[in-house]
Amino acid sequence: FPGELAMVVEDDDDVRRVTLEQMIGLGFSVIEAESGEEAVSLLAGIGTIGVVVSDIVMPGLSGRDLAGRIRAEHPQVAVVLMTGFAREEIDDDLADVPVLAKPWEKADLIAALATALRARADDERDRTS
């Protein structure tokens, strides 16, 4: 993961801080957003974001809706969703997006990120072939 730019989208300050620290510990450069709307703005202005880790349940633009927009507008960006609730219903077009259950172990975060980045690489290969 070293050098990859990630964005953590979480409305809870404590969860966002812990997630940022874990991502930095894994070698990511990390920016943060407190809402889905702020994330959309940052994605539009920063073209080098490689992965977004987002809470599902947030006021305003939900993580599920944010993931759909990322898929449509920034297909090169990998997505991991996180939730403190039982496995959220995920739309069929987002079925391959890893969902991290809070609280998670570091190994769970690593596995979710690896899955999301592998899916991104597969999608890029499909788009260029």
MDAnalysis code that builds the backbone (N, CA, C; Angstrom):
import MDAnalysis as mda
import numpy as np

u = mda.Universe.empty(387, n_residues=129, atom_resindex=np.repeat(np.arange(129), 3), trajectory=True)
u.add_TopologyAttr("name", ["N", "CA", "C"] * 129)
u.add_TopologyAttr("resid", np.arange(1, 130))
u.add_TopologyAttr("resname", ["PHE", "PRO", "GLY", "GLU", "LEU", "ALA", "MET", "VAL", "VAL", "GLU", "ASP", "ASP", "ASP", "ASP", "VAL", "ARG", "ARG", "VAL", "THR", "LEU", "GLU", "GLN", "MET", "ILE", "GLY", "LEU", "GLY", "PHE", "SER", "VAL", "ILE", "GLU", "ALA", "GLU", "SER", "GLY", "GLU", "GLU", "ALA", "VAL", "SER", "LEU", "LEU", "ALA", "GLY", "ILE", "GLY", "THR", "ILE", "GLY", "VAL", "VAL", "VAL", "SER", "ASP", "ILE", "VAL", "MET", "PRO", "GLY", "LEU", "SER", "GLY", "ARG", "ASP", "LEU", "ALA", "GLY", "ARG", "ILE", "ARG", "ALA", "GLU", "HIS", "PRO", "GLN", "VAL", "ALA", "VAL", "VAL", "LEU", "MET", "THR", "GLY", "PHE", "ALA", "ARG", "GLU", "GLU", "ILE", "ASP", "ASP", "ASP", "LEU", "ALA", "ASP", "VAL", "PRO", "VAL", "LEU", "ALA", "LYS", "PRO", "TRP", "GLU", "LYS", "ALA", "ASP", "LEU", "ILE", "ALA", "ALA", "LEU", "ALA", "THR", "ALA", "LEU", "ARG", "ALA", "ARG", "ALA", "ASP", "ASP", "GLU", "ARG", "ASP", "ARG", "THR", "SER"])
u.atoms.positions = np.array([
    [0.801, -1.219, 0.000],
    [0.000, 0.000, 0.000],
    [0.842, 1.282, 0.000],
    [2.132, 1.207, 0.255],
    [2.919, 2.441, 0.385],
    [2.746, 3.382, -0.803],
    [2.504, 4.643, -0.477],
    [2.392, 5.675, -1.498],
    [0.999, 5.867, -2.061],
    [0.101, 4.928, -1.824],
    [-1.270, 5.041, -2.338],
    [-2.004, 6.128, -1.543],
    [-2.716, 7.012, -2.239],
    [-3.502, 8.046, -1.567],
    [-4.899, 7.518, -1.288],
    [-5.288, 7.568, -0.020],
    [-6.600, 7.078, 0.406],
    [-7.393, 8.209, 1.038],
    [-8.717, 8.071, 0.995],
    [-9.594, 9.011, 1.678],
    [-10.500, 8.220, 2.617],
    [-10.560, 8.664, 3.865],
    [-11.466, 8.085, 4.855],
    [-12.660, 9.020, 4.993],
    [-13.863, 8.475, 4.809],
    [-15.101, 9.251, 4.896],
    [-15.911, 8.696, 6.062],
    [-16.008, 9.489, 7.123],
    [-16.657, 9.029, 8.349],
    [-17.131, 10.241, 9.121],
    [-18.396, 10.226, 9.553],
    [-18.931, 11.372, 10.290],
    [-18.592, 11.334, 11.778],
    [-18.181, 10.193, 12.311],
    [-17.799, 10.078, 13.716],
    [-16.305, 10.386, 13.856],
    [-15.980, 11.448, 14.598],
    [-14.587, 11.898, 14.721],
    [-13.668, 10.809, 15.248],
    [-14.093, 10.065, 16.261],
    [-13.239, 9.037, 16.852],
    [-12.971, 7.893, 15.886],
    [-14.003, 7.431, 15.209],
    [-13.832, 6.340, 14.248],
    [-12.954, 6.807, 13.085],
    [-13.166, 8.037, 12.641],
    [-12.354, 8.577, 11.548],
    [-10.879, 8.630, 11.952],
    [-10.608, 9.090, 13.178],
    [-9.227, 9.208, 13.645],
    [-8.558, 7.834, 13.714],
    [-9.247, 6.842, 14.280],
    [-8.689, 5.490, 14.386],
    [-8.432, 4.910, 12.997],
    [-9.374, 5.101, 12.081],
    [-9.217, 4.584, 10.724],
    [-8.033, 5.257, 10.032],
    [-7.924, 6.583, 10.189],
    [-6.782, 7.307, 9.614],
    [-5.469, 6.742, 10.136],
    [-5.384, 6.547, 11.442],
    [-4.149, 6.032, 12.043],
    [-3.807, 4.651, 11.502],
    [-4.811, 3.788, 11.372],
    [-4.558, 2.447, 10.839],
    [-4.094, 2.507, 9.391],
    [-4.739, 3.355, 8.598],
    [-4.369, 3.472, 7.176],
    [-2.945, 4.010, 7.036],
    [-2.605, 5.002, 7.828],
    [-1.251, 5.559, 7.797],
    [-0.249, 4.480, 8.200],
    [-0.606, 3.692, 9.213],
    [0.246, 2.597, 9.651],
    [0.482, 1.551, 8.573],
    [-0.438, 1.437, 7.632],
    [-0.301, 0.501, 6.513],
    [0.465, 1.112, 5.340],
    [0.866, 2.377, 5.463],
    [1.666, 3.005, 4.418],
    [0.915, 3.925, 3.487],
    [-0.383, 4.100, 3.714],
    [-1.163, 5.005, 2.870],
    [-0.872, 6.460, 3.239],
    [-0.956, 7.329, 2.264],
    [-1.126, 8.758, 2.505],
    [-2.631, 8.934, 2.607],
    [-3.106, 9.681, 3.611],
    [-4.540, 9.701, 3.868],
    [-5.076, 11.119, 4.004],
    [-6.207, 11.359, 3.351],
    [-6.978, 12.577, 3.569],
    [-8.314, 12.152, 4.166],
    [-9.044, 13.098, 4.721],
    [-10.294, 12.740, 5.385],
    [-11.432, 13.644, 4.955],
    [-12.626, 13.080, 5.059],
    [-13.853, 13.825, 4.801],
    [-14.855, 13.437, 5.884],
    [-15.635, 14.429, 6.332],
    [-16.630, 14.188, 7.373],
    [-17.990, 13.806, 6.804],
    [-18.149, 13.895, 5.483],
    [-19.451, 13.609, 4.866],
    [-19.253, 13.121, 3.441],
    [-20.314, 12.504, 2.918],
    [-20.286, 12.072, 1.524],
    [-20.139, 13.250, 0.579],
    [-20.790, 14.354, 0.926],
    [-20.714, 15.547, 0.070],
    [-19.286, 16.089, 0.019],
    [-18.620, 16.140, 1.176],
    [-17.233, 16.605, 1.199],
    [-16.341, 15.656, 0.392],
    [-16.611, 14.361, 0.485],
    [-15.840, 13.380, -0.280],
    [-15.985, 13.599, -1.779],
    [-17.195, 13.864, -2.243],
    [-17.433, 14.124, -3.675],
    [-16.614, 15.327, -4.125],
    [-16.609, 16.371, -3.311],
    [-15.845, 17.576, -3.636],
    [-14.349, 17.278, -3.708],
    [-13.847, 16.537, -2.735],
    [-12.419, 16.195, -2.736],
    [-12.061, 15.312, -3.927],
    [-12.913, 14.355, -4.253],
    [-12.658, 13.491, -5.408],
    [-12.599, 14.302, -6.696],
    [-13.442, 15.305, -6.805],
    [-13.457, 16.139, -8.007],
    [-12.179, 16.969, -8.122],
    [-11.601, 17.346, -6.977],
    [-10.444, 18.226, -7.003],
    [-9.102, 17.535, -6.898],
    [-9.092, 16.275, -6.452],
    [-7.832, 15.551, -6.267],
    [-7.891, 14.284, -7.107],
    [-7.203, 14.294, -8.207],
    [-7.288, 13.187, -9.152],
    [-6.451, 11.974, -8.808],
    [-5.719, 12.014, -7.705],
    [-4.806, 10.914, -7.394],
    [-5.295, 10.010, -6.262],
    [-6.543, 10.186, -5.821],
    [-7.083, 9.316, -4.778],
    [-7.268, 7.923, -5.365],
    [-6.683, 6.935, -4.698],
    [-6.746, 5.576, -5.217],
    [-7.772, 4.695, -4.544],
    [-8.102, 5.023, -3.290],
    [-9.061, 4.203, -2.552],
    [-9.830, 5.083, -1.569],
    [-11.129, 4.786, -1.438],
    [-11.993, 5.480, -0.486],
    [-12.536, 4.442, 0.484],
    [-12.369, 4.721, 1.781],
    [-12.940, 3.893, 2.844],
    [-14.030, 4.745, 3.481],
    [-15.284, 4.311, 3.343],
    [-16.409, 5.145, 3.767],
    [-17.386, 4.406, 4.662],
    [-17.855, 5.121, 5.681],
    [-18.978, 4.636, 6.477],
    [-20.189, 4.550, 5.556],
    [-21.094, 3.624, 5.853],
    [-22.321, 3.520, 5.057],
    [-23.367, 4.508, 5.558],
    [-23.592, 4.525, 6.874],
    [-24.664, 5.341, 7.443],
    [-24.104, 6.692, 7.876],
    [-24.428, 7.719, 7.093],
    [-24.020, 9.097, 7.390],
    [-25.170, 10.017, 7.020],
    [-25.271, 11.171, 7.682],
    [-26.279, 12.147, 7.269],
    [-25.990, 12.619, 5.838],
    [-27.012, 12.973, 5.116],
    [-26.808, 13.448, 3.746],
    [-26.518, 12.288, 2.821],
    [-25.469, 12.418, 2.026],
    [-25.085, 11.394, 1.055],
    [-24.524, 10.185, 1.798],
    [-25.197, 9.053, 1.691],
    [-24.762, 7.845, 2.402],
    [-23.524, 7.254, 1.733],
    [-22.863, 6.372, 2.448],
    [-21.712, 5.691, 1.871],
    [-22.084, 4.842, 0.675],
    [-23.263, 4.236, 0.730],
    [-23.747, 3.429, -0.394],
    [-23.919, 4.311, -1.636],
    [-24.530, 5.488, -1.450],
    [-24.720, 6.401, -2.584],
    [-23.380, 6.961, -3.062],
    [-22.485, 7.241, -2.120],
    [-21.149, 7.712, -2.486],
    [-20.433, 6.659, -3.323],
    [-20.512, 5.390, -2.913],
    [-19.864, 4.315, -3.670],
    [-20.415, 4.239, -5.094],
    [-21.726, 4.405, -5.233],
    [-22.327, 4.408, -6.572],
    [-21.810, 5.545, -7.429],
    [-21.675, 6.728, -6.834],
    [-21.144, 7.877, -7.581],
    [-19.684, 7.661, -7.963],
    [-18.917, 7.090, -7.029],
    [-17.508, 6.824, -7.340],
    [-17.420, 5.860, -8.516],
    [-18.237, 4.802, -8.491],
    [-18.241, 3.840, -9.593],
    [-18.534, 4.526, -10.930],
    [-19.514, 5.431, -10.911],
    [-19.940, 6.096, -12.146],
    [-18.955, 7.164, -12.611],
    [-18.429, 7.954, -11.668],
    [-17.638, 9.131, -12.032],
    [-16.136, 8.936, -11.898],
    [-15.703, 7.984, -11.061],
    [-14.270, 7.754, -10.811],
    [-14.008, 6.254, -10.743],
    [-14.211, 5.538, -11.858],
    [-14.101, 4.072, -11.815],
    [-12.707, 3.567, -11.441],
    [-11.716, 4.440, -11.503],
    [-10.354, 4.044, -11.145],
    [-10.116, 4.029, -9.639],
    [-11.102, 4.466, -8.854],
    [-10.970, 4.550, -7.398],
    [-11.596, 3.306, -6.756],
    [-10.815, 2.623, -5.920],
    [-11.309, 1.454, -5.179],
    [-12.152, 1.937, -3.996],
    [-13.108, 1.117, -3.576],
    [-14.012, 1.500, -2.479],
    [-14.121, 0.371, -1.468],
    [-14.051, 0.749, -0.184],
    [-14.371, -0.144, 0.931],
    [-15.435, 0.575, 1.747],
    [-16.517, -0.133, 2.085],
    [-17.555, 0.432, 2.935],
    [-17.431, -0.158, 4.331],
    [-17.807, 0.630, 5.348],
    [-17.766, 0.134, 6.723],
    [-19.068, 0.483, 7.417],
    [-19.459, -0.404, 8.350],
    [-20.720, -0.207, 9.046],
    [-20.657, -0.781, 10.447],
    [-21.384, -0.155, 11.352],
    [-21.534, -0.660, 12.703],
    [-22.788, -1.499, 12.861],
    [-23.523, -1.670, 11.780],
    [-24.768, -2.426, 11.796],
    [-24.552, -3.789, 11.158],
    [-25.550, -4.650, 11.261],
    [-25.489, -5.936, 10.567],
    [-25.282, -5.659, 9.082],
    [-24.763, -6.620, 8.389],
    [-24.465, -6.451, 6.955],
    [-25.598, -5.690, 6.275],
    [-25.245, -4.506, 5.797],
    [-26.223, -3.657, 5.109],
    [-26.598, -4.283, 3.768],
    [-27.807, -4.032, 3.348],
    [-28.191, -4.449, 2.008],
    [-27.413, -3.605, 1.008],
    [-26.712, -4.251, 0.139],
    [-25.907, -3.552, -0.863],
    [-26.545, -3.788, -2.223],
    [-26.674, -2.723, -2.993],
    [-27.244, -2.840, -4.334],
    [-26.440, -3.845, -5.141],
    [-27.099, -4.512, -6.092],
    [-26.430, -5.523, -6.903],
    [-25.190, -4.981, -7.599],
    [-25.246, -3.723, -8.050],
    [-24.099, -3.171, -8.762],
    [-22.940, -2.836, -7.822],
    [-23.145, -2.955, -6.510],
    [-22.078, -2.737, -5.528],
    [-21.766, -4.017, -4.754],
    [-22.273, -5.146, -5.226],
    [-22.128, -6.399, -4.486],
    [-20.670, -6.795, -4.282],
    [-19.768, -6.339, -5.148],
    [-18.359, -6.704, -5.024],
    [-17.566, -5.733, -4.145],
    [-18.237, -4.721, -3.583],
    [-17.557, -3.762, -2.701],
    [-17.413, -4.397, -1.325],
    [-16.175, -4.499, -0.812],
    [-16.002, -5.085, 0.516],
    [-16.681, -4.226, 1.591],
    [-17.301, -4.897, 2.573],
    [-17.948, -4.207, 3.693],
    [-17.250, -4.651, 4.975],
    [-16.716, -3.674, 5.673],
    [-15.971, -3.899, 6.910],
    [-16.908, -3.653, 8.090],
    [-17.049, -4.637, 8.971],
    [-17.921, -4.501, 10.136],
    [-17.150, -3.857, 11.288],
    [-17.743, -2.792, 11.876],
    [-17.130, -2.138, 13.036],
    [-17.506, -2.905, 14.296],
    [-16.628, -3.054, 15.251],
    [-15.194, -2.752, 15.157],
    [-14.478, -3.869, 14.401],
    [-13.385, -3.553, 13.763],
    [-12.661, -4.547, 12.979],
    [-11.258, -4.713, 13.537],
    [-10.670, -5.812, 13.142],
    [-9.266, -6.073, 13.437],
    [-8.445, -5.553, 12.261],
    [-7.193, -5.243, 12.504],
    [-6.320, -4.731, 11.449],
    [-6.291, -5.689, 10.249],
    [-6.278, -6.997, 10.524],
    [-6.262, -7.986, 9.437],
    [-7.504, -7.872, 8.557],
    [-8.657, -7.539, 9.169],
    [-9.894, -7.366, 8.396],
    [-9.789, -6.164, 7.468],
    [-9.203, -5.074, 7.975],
    [-9.001, -3.877, 7.156],
    [-8.068, -4.185, 5.994],
    [-6.975, -4.876, 6.276],
    [-6.023, -5.240, 5.223],
    [-6.708, -6.091, 4.155],
    [-7.495, -7.076, 4.581],
    [-8.184, -7.949, 3.626],
    [-9.182, -7.171, 2.776],
    [-9.944, -6.259, 3.398],
    [-10.927, -5.463, 2.647],
    [-10.226, -4.564, 1.634],
    [-9.133, -3.933, 2.055],
    [-8.381, -3.071, 1.141],
    [-7.790, -3.876, -0.017],
    [-7.234, -5.032, 0.287],
    [-6.654, -5.868, -0.762],
    [-7.724, -6.294, -1.765],
    [-8.907, -6.669, -1.265],
    [-10.008, -7.061, -2.142],
    [-10.429, -5.900, -3.043],
    [-10.570, -4.713, -2.453],
    [-10.995, -3.537, -3.226],
    [-9.950, -3.160, -4.272],
    [-8.684, -3.194, -3.905],
    [-7.624, -2.820, -4.854],
    [-7.477, -3.866, -5.953],
    [-7.684, -5.135, -5.625],
    [-7.640, -6.192, -6.635],
    [-8.800, -6.010, -7.619],
    [-9.998, -5.682, -7.109],
    [-11.156, -5.443, -7.983],
    [-10.896, -4.250, -8.896],
    [-10.272, -3.200, -8.351],
    [-9.936, -2.023, -9.164],
    [-8.985, -2.417, -10.285],
    [-7.974, -3.215, -9.974],
    [-7.008, -3.643, -10.992],
    [-7.702, -4.478, -12.069],
    [-8.614, -5.357, -11.649],
    [-9.366, -6.175, -12.621],
    [-10.221, -5.282, -13.513],
    [-10.894, -4.279, -12.922],
    [-11.726, -3.361, -13.696],
    [-10.896, -2.572, -14.689],
    [-9.717, -2.108, -14.253],
    [-8.835, -1.349, -15.152],
    [-8.402, -2.225, -16.322],
    [-8.073, -3.479, -16.023],
    [-7.662, -4.400, -17.085],
    [-8.802, -4.609, -18.072],
    [-10.032, -4.751, -17.548],
    [-11.201, -4.934, -18.422],
    [-11.450, -3.708, -19.290],
    [-11.247, -2.506, -18.717],
    [-11.499, -1.268, -19.477],
    [-10.467, -1.044, -20.569],
    [-9.258, -1.566, -20.389],
    [-8.191, -1.300, -21.369],
    [-8.012, -2.438, -22.359],
    [-8.771, -3.515, -22.212],
    [-8.600, -4.620, -23.157],
    [-9.732, -4.698, -24.153],
])
